[in-house]
Amino acid sequence: MKVFLTGITGYVGSVVAEHFQSQGYQVAGLVRSQEKAELLLSQGFTPIVGDLADTTLLTESVKKFDGVIHMAISHTPDMEKLDVTAVQAMLDGLEGTGRPFIYTSGTLIYNDTYDNVVDENSPLNPLPFLQWKAKQEQEVLGAAKRNIRTIVIRPTLVYGRGGGLVQATIQRTKLSQSANYIDDGQTTWSTIDVDDLARLYECAFSRAQPGSLFNATSKEMITTKELMTSIAKIAGIKKVASWSYEDAAKELGPAAWGASINQRISGLRAEQQLHWGPSPNSLRKELEQGSYQNK
């Protein structure tokens, strides 16, 4: 089986690629430079040099594979346009094949879940800058009518292997010499280990029905106060304190919004439909005993 990944050199993408390779798949990935292409080759992957703007390349490339996983995001002002046109190009290439196409979304489109635990049947309430993401989900799921086995995965807070948003938060905390949480710190997030997430992608790739949607999360929920207290221990910082949303926004910019909302998410559907389950690992354990030591 040959699988094509966008975002293969990213935090999640690199682990997904490694997992698929370990399961016997031939893995290819989209990269923007010859330097990254050589890195992929050294790891046993097949590079395809190009970017999300090259729609002709994407349409023709996906025809050569048994399935596609889209994880890339541009983080540029034209992020929405690039994602929309890239997804359309890849769906065009897969039309009529019945092959899997997995689209990576995210749980922030629920907005604040407050004290509720939401699942895939819960209504979305995306802020204006995320409305396009919710629309993309519907475009992908609707493409199941074009005989493509379309799947959407929404990861919660991804951690593990010493990387991701958690690593960035540790670095920022060291620089500021203060571990801060917003208001009372009882904002609560669901989490998922990056290796568990990679297994979920493979389970969905091999087993999910057309038009499937899955939240990707463990059963762990951690408050921002608990998270920042653990990060302070790693960073060797004694100051763990509350700050207002306004102060957080001055320091973090738009990221303060994400830090201020609850993300209590159920992943039961993936467990039931894909025979997948999260490992016993937890973000707090990983912080205090695992890969984030000495980061």
Solvent accessible surface area in square Angstrom, and as a share of the most:
residue,aa,sasa,rsa
1,M,128,0.57
2,K,81,0.34
3,V,0,0.00
4,F,0,0.00
5,L,0,0.00
6,T,0,0.00
7,G,20,0.19
8,I,2,0.01
9,T,55,0.32
10,G,34,0.33
11,Y,65,0.25
12,V,31,0.18
13,G,2,0.02
14,S,49,0.32
15,V,6,0.03
16,V,0,0.00
17,A,0,0.00
18,E,78,0.35
19,H,36,0.16
20,F,0,0.00
21,Q,65,0.29
22,S,80,0.52
23,Q,100,0.44
24,G,61,0.59
25,Y,27,0.10
26,Q,119,0.53
27,V,6,0.03
28,A,1,0.01
29,G,0,0.00
30,L,16,0.08
31,V,5,0.03
32,R,175,0.64
33,S,42,0.27
34,Q,113,0.50
35,E,140,0.63
36,K,74,0.31
37,A,1,0.01
38,E,101,0.45
39,L,89,0.44
40,L,3,0.01
41,L,106,0.53
42,S,89,0.57
43,Q,91,0.40
44,G,57,0.55
45,F,13,0.06
46,T,76,0.44
47,P,28,0.17
48,I,29,0.14
49,V,74,0.43
50,G,16,0.15
51,D,58,0.30
52,L,16,0.08
53,A,64,0.49
54,D,60,0.31
55,T,50,0.29
56,T,99,0.58
57,L,48,0.24
58,L,0,0.00
59,T,28,0.16
60,E,84,0.38
61,S,5,0.03
62,V,0,0.00
63,K,95,0.40
64,K,135,0.57
65,F,18,0.08
66,D,46,0.24
67,G,0,0.00
68,V,0,0.00
69,I,0,0.00
70,H,2,0.01
71,M,27,0.12
72,A,20,0.16
73,I,58,0.29
74,S,26,0.17
75,H,149,0.67
76,T,61,0.35
77,P,149,0.94
78,D,66,0.34
79,M,60,0.27
80,E,85,0.38
81,K,142,0.60
82,L,32,0.16
83,D,2,0.01
84,V,62,0.36
85,T,52,0.30
86,A,0,0.00
87,V,3,0.01
88,Q,74,0.33
89,A,7,0.05
90,M,0,0.00
91,L,2,0.01
92,D,66,0.34
93,G,6,0.06
94,L,0,0.00
95,E,90,0.40
96,G,47,0.45
97,T,55,0.32
98,G,32,0.31
99,R,77,0.28
100,P,6,0.04
101,F,0,0.00
102,I,0,0.00
103,Y,1,0.00
104,T,27,0.16
105,S,11,0.07
106,G,20,0.19
107,T,7,0.04
108,L,73,0.36
109,I,2,0.01
110,Y,8,0.03
111,N,18,0.09
112,D,31,0.16
113,T,5,0.03
114,Y,142,0.54
115,D,119,0.62
116,N,96,0.49
117,V,84,0.48
118,V,18,0.10
119,D,52,0.27
120,E,17,0.08
121,N,123,0.63
122,S,27,0.17
123,P,120,0.75
124,L,53,0.26
125,N,94,0.48
126,P,27,0.17
127,L,55,0.28
128,P,106,0.67
129,F,118,0.49
130,L,26,0.13
131,Q,100,0.45
132,W,26,0.09
133,K,26,0.11
134,A,16,0.13
135,K,139,0.59
136,Q,6,0.03
137,E,0,0.00
138,Q,111,0.49
139,E,86,0.38
140,V,0,0.00
141,L,30,0.15
142,G,36,0.34
143,A,4,0.03
144,A,27,0.21
145,K,190,0.81
146,R,63,0.23
147,N,84,0.43
148,I,3,0.01
149,R,45,0.16
150,T,0,0.00
151,I,0,0.00
152,V,0,0.00
153,I,0,0.00
154,R,5,0.02
155,P,18,0.11
156,T,12,0.07
157,L,24,0.12
158,V,21,0.12
159,Y,2,0.01
160,G,1,0.01
161,R,109,0.40
162,G,2,0.02
163,G,9,0.09
164,G,24,0.23
165,L,105,0.52
166,V,3,0.02
167,Q,60,0.27
168,A,55,0.42
169,T,13,0.08
170,I,0,0.00
171,Q,76,0.34
172,R,77,0.28
173,T,2,0.01
174,K,66,0.28
175,L,157,0.78
176,S,58,0.37
177,Q,111,0.49
178,S,16,0.10
179,A,0,0.00
180,N,26,0.13
181,Y,24,0.09
182,I,12,0.06
183,D,86,0.45
184,D,97,0.50
185,G,0,0.00
186,Q,94,0.42
187,T,19,0.11
188,T,9,0.05
189,W,29,0.10
190,S,1,0.01
191,T,0,0.00
192,I,0,0.00
193,D,14,0.07
194,V,0,0.00
195,D,55,0.28
196,D,7,0.03
197,L,0,0.00
198,A,0,0.00
199,R,77,0.28
200,L,0,0.00
201,Y,0,0.00
202,E,27,0.12
203,C,12,0.07
204,A,0,0.00
205,F,0,0.00
206,S,58,0.37
207,R,114,0.42
208,A,3,0.03
209,Q,127,0.56
210,P,72,0.45
211,G,32,0.31
212,S,11,0.07
213,L,19,0.10
214,F,0,0.00
215,N,0,0.00
216,A,0,0.00
217,T,1,0.01
218,S,12,0.08
219,K,148,0.63
220,E,35,0.16
221,M,69,0.31
222,I,3,0.02
223,T,20,0.12
224,T,7,0.04
225,K,85,0.36
226,E,64,0.29
227,L,9,0.04
228,M,11,0.05
229,T,50,0.29
230,S,3,0.02
231,I,0,0.00
232,A,3,0.02
233,K,137,0.58
234,I,31,0.16
235,A,17,0.13
236,G,67,0.64
237,I,13,0.07
238,K,200,0.85
239,K,117,0.50
240,V,51,0.29
241,A,29,0.22
242,S,59,0.38
243,W,46,0.16
244,S,43,0.28
245,Y,83,0.32
246,E,111,0.50
247,D,66,0.34
248,A,0,0.00
249,A,36,0.28
250,K,170,0.72
251,E,102,0.46
252,L,34,0.17
253,G,28,0.27
254,P,125,0.79
255,A,64,0.50
256,A,0,0.00
257,W,39,0.14
258,G,17,0.17
259,A,22,0.17
260,S,30,0.20
261,I,9,0.05
262,N,21,0.11
263,Q,11,0.05
264,R,51,0.19
265,I,3,0.02
266,S,28,0.18
267,G,8,0.08
268,L,95,0.47
269,R,59,0.21
270,A,0,0.00
271,E,42,0.19
272,Q,117,0.52
273,Q,103,0.46
274,L,1,0.01
275,H,149,0.66
276,W,8,0.03
277,G,30,0.29
278,P,32,0.20
279,S,42,0.27
280,P,137,0.86
281,N,37,0.19
282,S,27,0.17
283,L,0,0.00
284,R,100,0.36
285,K,105,0.44
286,E,23,0.11
287,L,0,0.00
288,E,69,0.31
289,Q,135,0.60
290,G,28,0.27
291,S,37,0.24
292,Y,0,0.00
293,Q,74,0.33
294,N,152,0.78
295,K,73,0.31
